[in-house]
């Protein structure tokens, strides 16, 4: 709700029934040849300026200067409500003029009415009992409510009011007006509120929701003080529980945002932000805090951002490059093999997806050839569909290359040529060695920072496949963090693999955190939207103007939320937990800040201080 609407509500709250005083330009028009008071002439001139050129009143809408308006009034409310129950209406994704009218009622008058109503309902119930009929449940409920209200009014605990609620919907076309009206009525219906169109009374409806303080419709509902307080539209959301991780502070009310991601329907999270907005800072804080609460942390790091944190917590940092000793064999069955079970078929399916990332798109003939070559490659190593053979040394990519060459068909030779550079060419030694890494540490970081851009999606796929097979084998509370996840979304098969992990991670007690700064690439992909939909936790930090339209559409942001994201400072944004959302400011202790900061100047300061040097701080003064 914008400030104009707030002022409108404030003005209308003080209005009284039957109040008049609207200005009529006719009464101030001067008679011909007669002098006119200057003040009245100015009033007349002002009214002529603000008056519309044309007004057309139809059965259930108005047309003012070519724009359509329809006023709704509320005639029925639910029996019980909670604070913030009007949030879906106040935060509705369309422009609305909302008016509340509140009329204080004298306690003596309402007590007399209550006494009469209570007597009538008691008599009705007694009459039903005397006639052998069961008393109406609705009458009994109303009687209980009336007695409770009577007691609170007598004690002075509550005061009594009449409350009126009106909505005027503006639209550019009649079709848009009808569509928004249906959505509003549906939203009201979901809240058990009865909304009605002010048929044949749209002019009075429009005046009622204008900032004039005039209730021309007078459809009211009796409310006590407690009930009336729940209609206050400017409430702030709190996301605080008695256990979980501190994610930040709600700047609207300075409350802590504490949440346990493992208490939701799934444990996944997505983080969207521009470069430098604080997304890695936020994820590092969550990682180290979750580690303290017993979760195992696995991170896929494409930019060498997690090394300092990994060293500080005693984790294992596994770097992949041409010179690195760390290797993962994509053909390895050791991680998936279980006694008495055939896992070869699942591994071959995974290899199909990997080689589509390496080789590019394959036609059906080449895909069939690849499948035949994979089966034959394992068979040449003595590994078949029988589980007892699957503990032998697995093949390497070089073995697949030789198998394809041995098929001696043009299509097979074409497939062999596509992987030759990984076996004999410039990328030799990267993915054709036996696995020598493990996941024995509670904090493990896999780095692909030293790899060229063309190799990163391949390495990320192999690492994620390795992690996924280990996760399925050993059940434990884990958080898997994939930084720069948009690189995985560039290839359909790696995107599908990511989606399958997100969809199934909950079964293995794992939460997947996907982080990206390339929001457009992520959200323009159907699987990217599917990953977002299956993430109970979401964080939006500062966004670029180019991506704002897509984000607004996907997250159903209000105008105020859009402005918040456009003007947000580092570490500020909106936090989503299930159906709830709240603004957030990420905070850390000085000790945590030293571990998770990625600002080059701060890292340089810490390095110089560690060496005992004297440097200039960010303000240019000696530090």
Rosetta blueprint (number, residue, H / E / L):
1 X L
2 X L
3 X H
4 X H
5 X H
6 X H
7 X H
8 X H
9 X H
10 X H
11 X H
12 X H
13 X H
14 X L
15 X L
16 X L
17 X L
18 X L
19 X L
20 X L
21 X L
22 X L
23 X L
24 X L
25 X H
26 X H
27 X H
28 X H
29 X L
30 X L
31 X L
32 X L
33 X L
34 X L
35 X L
36 X L
37 X L
38 X H
39 X H
40 X H
41 X H
42 X H
43 X H
44 X H
45 X H
46 X H
47 X H
48 X H
49 X H
50 X H
51 X L
52 X L
53 X L
54 X L
55 X E
56 X E
57 X E
58 X L
59 X L
60 X L
61 X L
62 X E
63 X E
64 X E
65 X L
66 X L
67 X E
68 X E
69 X E
70 X E
71 X E
72 X E
73 X E
74 X E
75 X E
76 X E
77 X L
78 X L
79 X L
80 X L
81 X L
82 X L
83 X L
84 X L
85 X L
86 X L
87 X H
88 X H
89 X H
90 X H
91 X L
92 X L
93 X L
94 X L
95 X L
96 X E
97 X E
98 X E
99 X E
100 X E
101 X E
102 X E
103 X E
104 X E
105 X E
106 X L
107 X H
108 X H
109 X H
110 X H
111 X H
112 X H
113 X H
114 X H
115 X H
116 X H
117 X H
118 X H
119 X H
120 X H
121 X H
122 X H
123 X H
124 X H
125 X H
126 X H
127 X H
128 X H
129 X H
130 X H
131 X L
132 X L
133 X L
134 X L
135 X L
136 X L
137 X H
138 X H
139 X H
140 X H
141 X H
142 X H
143 X H
144 X H
145 X H
146 X H
147 X H
148 X H
149 X H
150 X H
151 X H
152 X H
153 X H
154 X H
155 X H
156 X L
157 X L
158 X L
159 X L
160 X E
161 X E
162 X E
163 X E
164 X E
165 X E
166 X E
167 X E
168 X E
169 X E
170 X E
171 X E
172 X L
173 X L
174 X H
175 X H
176 X H
177 X H
178 X H
179 X H
180 X H
181 X H
182 X H
183 X H
184 X H
185 X H
186 X H
187 X H
188 X H
189 X H
190 X H
191 X L
192 X L
193 X L
194 X E
195 X E
196 X E
197 X E
198 X L
199 X L
200 X L
201 X L
202 X H
203 X H
204 X H
205 X H
206 X H
207 X H
208 X H
209 X L
210 X L
211 X L
212 X L
213 X L
214 X L
215 X L
216 X L
217 X L
218 X L
219 X L
220 X L
221 X E
222 X E
223 X E
224 X E
225 X H
226 X H
227 X H
228 X H
229 X H
230 X L
231 X L
232 X L
233 X L
234 X L
235 X L
236 X L
237 X L
238 X L
239 X L
240 X E
241 X L
242 X L
243 X L
244 X L
245 X E
246 X E
247 X E
248 X E
249 X E
250 X E
251 X L
252 X L
253 X L
254 X L
255 X E
256 X E
257 X E
258 X E
259 X E
260 X L
261 X H
262 X H
263 X H
264 X L
265 X L
266 X L
267 X L
268 X L
269 X E
270 X E
271 X E
272 X E
273 X L
274 X L
275 X L
276 X L
277 X L
278 X L
279 X H
280 X H
281 X H
282 X H
283 X H
284 X H
285 X H
286 X H
287 X H
288 X H
289 X H
290 X H
291 X H
292 X H
293 X L
294 X L
295 X L
296 X E
297 X E
298 X E
299 X E
300 X E
301 X E
302 X L
303 X L
304 X L
305 X L
306 X L
307 X H
308 X H
309 X H
310 X H
311 X H
312 X H
313 X L
314 X L
315 X L
316 X E
317 X E
318 X E
319 X E
320 X L
321 X L
322 X L
323 X L
324 X L
325 X L
326 X L
327 X L
328 X L
329 X L
330 X L
331 X L
332 X L
333 X L
334 X L
335 X L
336 X L
337 X L
338 X L
339 X L
340 X L
341 X L
342 X L
343 X L
344 X H
345 X H
346 X H
347 X H
348 X H
349 X H
350 X H
351 X H
352 X H
353 X H
354 X H
355 X H
356 X H
357 X H
358 X H
359 X H
360 X L
361 X L
362 X L
363 X L
364 X H
365 X H
366 X H
367 X H
368 X H
369 X H
370 X H
371 X H
372 X H
373 X H
374 X H
375 X H
376 X H
377 X H
378 X H
379 X H
380 X H
381 X L
382 X L
383 X L
384 X L
385 X L
386 X L
387 X H
388 X H
389 X H
390 X L
391 X L
392 X L
393 X L
394 X L
395 X L
396 X L
397 X H
398 X H
399 X H
400 X H
401 X H
402 X H
403 X H
404 X H
405 X H
406 X H
407 X H
408 X L
409 X L
410 X H
411 X H
412 X H
413 X H
414 X H
415 X H
416 X H
417 X H
418 X H
419 X H
420 X H
421 X H
422 X H
423 X H
424 X L
425 X L
426 X L
427 X L
428 X L
429 X L
430 X L
431 X L
432 X L
433 X L
434 X L
435 X L
436 X L
437 X L
438 X L
439 X L
440 X L
441 X L
442 X L
443 X E
444 X E
445 X E
446 X E
447 X E
448 X L
449 X L
450 X L
451 X L
452 X L
453 X H
454 X H
455 X H
456 X H
457 X H
458 X H
459 X H
460 X H
461 X H
462 X H
463 X H
464 X H
465 X H
466 X H
467 X H
468 X H
469 X H
470 X H
471 X H
472 X H
473 X H
474 X L
475 X L
476 X L
477 X L
478 X E
479 X E
480 X E
481 X E
482 X E
483 X L
484 X L
485 X L
486 X H
487 X H
488 X H
489 X H
490 X L
491 X L
492 X H
493 X H
494 X H
495 X H
496 X H
497 X H
498 X H
499 X H
500 X H
501 X H
502 X H
503 X H
504 X H
505 X H
506 X H
507 X H
508 X H
509 X L
510 X E
511 X E
512 X E
513 X E
514 X E
515 X E
516 X E
517 X L
518 X L
519 X H
520 X H
521 X H
522 X H
523 X H
524 X L
525 X L
526 X H
527 X H
528 X H
529 X H
530 X H
531 X H
532 X H
533 X H
534 X L
535 X L
536 X L
537 X E
538 X E
539 X E
540 X E
541 X L
542 X L
543 X L
544 X L
545 X H
546 X H
547 X H
548 X H
549 X H
550 X H
551 X H
552 X H
553 X H
554 X H
555 X H
556 X L
557 X L
558 X L
559 X H
560 X H
561 X H
562 X H
563 X H
564 X H
565 X H
566 X H
567 X H
568 X L
569 X L
570 X L
571 X L
572 X E
573 X E
574 X E
575 X E
576 X E
577 X E
578 X L
579 X L
580 X E
581 X E
582 X E
583 X E
584 X E
585 X E
586 X L
587 X L
588 X L
589 X L
590 X H
591 X H
592 X H
593 X H
594 X H
595 X H
596 X H
597 X L
598 X L
599 X L
600 X H
601 X H
602 X H
603 X H
604 X H
605 X H
606 X H
607 X H
608 X H
609 X H
610 X H
611 X L
612 X L
613 X L
614 X L
615 X L
616 X E
617 X L
618 X L
619 X L
620 X L
621 X L
622 X E
623 X L
